[in-house]
């Protein structure tokens, strides 16, 4: 399937997975570039983590929970496709109720004997996780879908939860964030969704800087080449620790952290290791 940008052809910078529900992973798409692969990147990192932990332990049982039609459905399929060939058994549970507390209680009970439970859920569903049941020994949550450090996990679930975090950690990005937040303040723009607004600010800045080096050579292919060059030495990257593109690459941020919540409440997260590029 040829994307809109390829049909025109017009370079297109997609700022976040919520605005572009799923990136079109097609090698022939040249004009569409994204900040990251979104939930598909998270699925790859979880698969790598599970494969490394399994070692020679033999077949594993993984339970995944998602809402049909949401981003998590595609992510769950991608994770299953990576794990099943390695001998894992993957159970897919669709969450359908608008008041899912009872469904999630049943899922938690069924997953008690599983090796891992993976939650591809939004904050409103994470809030409904039952507090009075035995928590599976290993839980993975999509940070992109669940709200990152603001994910409303019940206290009893936080100790067992590992969250994918495809951005720089809060303490490490705080100085860089002075630039977009300061610009919003000067322009009297209310910050109602910090990450979306910051990504949009960043995308506009990158394109403006690239266009400023083109002189009168306003050719779409050349604009993308200039974007690749500009990204190679950018320091102010908003939420991202690093960005980079090269010929044949369409995703500028290629990795993620896996973090845990060290406290029973609050927004503090701690990385469990280095930045992971699957």
Order of alpha helices (4+ residues) and beta strands (2+ residues): alpha-beta-beta-alpha-beta-alpha-beta-alpha-beta-alpha-beta-alpha-alpha-beta-alpha-alpha-alpha-alpha-beta-beta
